[in-house]
């Protein structure tokens, strides 16, 4: 926990829902305000528009005090690709161009509408690239210009969970992040990004079968370490035959508050 020089808002955006919390200036550990907003789509339009509009309406109703805003996006709003290392493409712009090429192989011309960023990584190692609808990011950036608010960060949930638990994850491991409607799976080999995919969860909801499916999809051995962060609050936590280890922050003081917001709105 660090000293806050202004009010701070952290918001989690999901399809159909927004969860937010507000911290005052100073050292306070607990938020002074929480909000869980249902944001039903009003008609045809991008899947993200209801959440973006809900956050805009809520935050604009909070007055004009100086506020830092951090936004964490559901994995359903993000496309991921692992960018392999190539000695001939070591500049950031070159790696981002490679990421766009790899995404285009899967998603076609949709990639032209996305903002693609490659996360910082070690020299010579694969890196994770994230793609988000450029219009969506523009709507989020429009929350702050001309106001005392500042958009300090926009982050995908997968990276927030990875940064929270990276010291607990084995060098060869599978990290799964569960939301109410999707499961995001990241595979690490030798401590490096190897593969990432996101799958929608149907009306049957959570089941260990989803874990088995990901293990088969990535060709993992049955003893490959699997870690699950449950951002939905719906995963099985009891039993001796679980196919995964459930991750929870070991120290509340070091827990990223953004993670709890997803289950708050689930």
N, C-alpha and C positions, 0 to 999 in steps of 0.2 A: 504493500500500500504506500502510495506517495502523496505528497501534499498537493491538493488541488487549489489552483489560484482563481478558479471560477466554477460556477455550477457545471456539472457534468451529466450528460444524458447518454445512456447506452441503450440501443434498440436492436431487437432481433426481428428480422423480416422473413415471413414465411408466406406461401400462397394462402390467402384467406385470413391471415392473422398477423398482428404486430404485438410484441411484448416489449415494454420499456421500463427503465428505472432511472431515477434521478438522485444524484448525490450533491450535497451542498459544497461550498468552498470549505477547505480545511482538511482534517484528517478522518472525518467520519467514515466508518467501515460499512455501515448499513445505509441503504437508500432512504430518502425521506418521502419518496413517492414511487408507486408502482402502477403500471397500466397494462391491461390485457385487452386488446381490441380485436373484435371480429371484423374482418374486412371482406365482405362478400362482393364478388364481381358485379358491377352494375350493368354489364352488357358486354358486347364483343370488344376485344382489345387484348393487349399483352397480358400474360398471366401475372406479371408483377405489378400491374397498375393499381389494383385494389390496395395492396400493402403500401405502395409508395404514397398513394393519396391519403390513406389512413394515417400514416406517420406525419405527413404534411399538415393535415387538419389538427392532429393532436398537438404537435409541437408548436404550431402557430398560435394555439390557444393558451400557451403557457406564459405569455407576456413577452417582454423585450429585454430581459436581463441577459447579460453576457453568459454564453453557454457553449461548452465544447461538446460536440456530438460524435459519437462512435456508432457505426452501424455494422452489424454482422448479418450476412446473407445466408439464408437456407441453401444447402447444397443443391436444391432443386432449381435455383436461379443461376447456377454456375456450371460451366463445362470445364473439365479437367483433361490434361494430357501430360504425360511424362516426356520431357524433351531430352533425348540422349546427348551425351557430350560428344562434340566433334572438334578436333583441334583447329580445323579450318573455319569454324564458326564460333569464336569465343567472345565476340562483342555482344553486348546485351541486345542491340538492335537486330543482329544476325540471329540470335537465339529466339527472339520473338518472331522473326520472319519464319524460322523453322517451325515454331509452335503453330503459327497460322496455317502453314502447309499441312502439318499433321492433322489439325482440326478439320481442314477442308476435305481431307481424305475420308473423314467420317461423316461430316455434316454438310458438305457441299457449300453452296453459295451463302448459306445462313451465316457463315463466319464473317462475311463482309459487314454484318450489322453488329459485330461484337468488338469490345475492347479486350485485347489479349495482353496479359502481363506474365512475365516469367519471374518466379520468386527467387530471391538471392540464394545461392548455394555455393558449395565448396568448388574450388577449381578442379576441373577434370571429372566432376560428378554429374549425373543426370539431375535435372531440376523439374519442379512442378510448374506448369503453366495453367493459369486460370483465365477463363473467358466469360464476360458478362455483357449483356445487351447494352450497347452504347447509349441508347435512349433511356434505359433504366438508370444508368449512372448519371446521366444528365439531369434526370428528375430528382435524384438524391442531392446532387450538387446545388440544385436550385433552391434547396431548403434554406440556404444560409446567406447568399449574396444580398447586400443591402440591409442586413440585420446584425445584431451583436452576436449571432451564433456563428460558430466555425465548425466545419466538417473535418474532424481530426483524422478519421480513418474509416475506410470501408473494407471489410474483411470477409472472406468465406468461412463458413463454420468448420470445414475440414481443417483449415490452417489453425484456427483458434484451438480446436481439440488437440491437434498434433503438438502445438507449442505448449499446451498445458501438460501433456503426458509424455513428452518425448523422452524424458529420462527414465520412464518406467517401461518403455517399449524395447523389446529385444532387437538386435541388429537385423535378424531375419524374423519378420513378423508381419501380421496382417492386422491393420487397424480398421475397425468398422464404426461408423457414426450413424446411429439410428435416430430418425425423425419420425413424426407421426405418419408420413406418407412416403418416405423413401429411406433407403439404406445406401450409404456411401462407403466404399471399400478401398483402402490403400494398402498396397503390398510393398514391403521394404526387403531388400536383400543386401547384406553387407552394410547395413546402415544407410542405404541409398534408396531413393524413390525408384520403384520398379514398374508399378502399374496402378491405375486408379479407374474405378468405374462407379457409376451411380445407377441404382435401379429403383423404379417405382414399386411401392408396396400396395397390393390390391386390397379389396375389402376384407380379406381373411386376416389382415393385420399381422402382428409379429408372430414369428415361429422360428424355432431353431433350424427348420428346413431352409430358411433364408441363408443361414450361416453355411450349411452344407452346400448350398448352391454356389456360393461364392468360392468356397474351397475347391469345388470341382471346376468352376470357370477359370480359375487362375492356376489350376494344376498343382495345388498345394498338397503336401503329404498330410496324413491324418494327425501327426504330432506337431505340425507347424503351429507356432504360437499365434493365437487369435485373441485380440483385445477388442472389447466393445465399449464404446461410450454411448450411453442411452440418453439422448437429448429429448426423448419422448416420455420417459417415465413408464414405459409399457413392457419392457423386456422382462423375461424370467430372471429372477435373482436367487431362487432357491433350488436346491438339488445338488447332488454330487456328480451328475453326469453332464454338466454343461459343457458345450463345445467351445467355450470362450471364457476369458477372464473379464469380469465387469470392472471397468475403470471408474473410480470416483476420486475427486481431489483429496489427497491425504491431509492437507492443511487448509482449513477454511480461509486463513489469512492470505494464502497464496493462490486461491482458486479464482479463476477468471470469472467475473460476475456475468459475463455474456452467456456462458454455458447454461446457467440456471434459467435464463429467460426463455429458452426454447421449451423446456418442460412446463414453464409457467403458462404458456399459451396453448399447450397441447390439449 
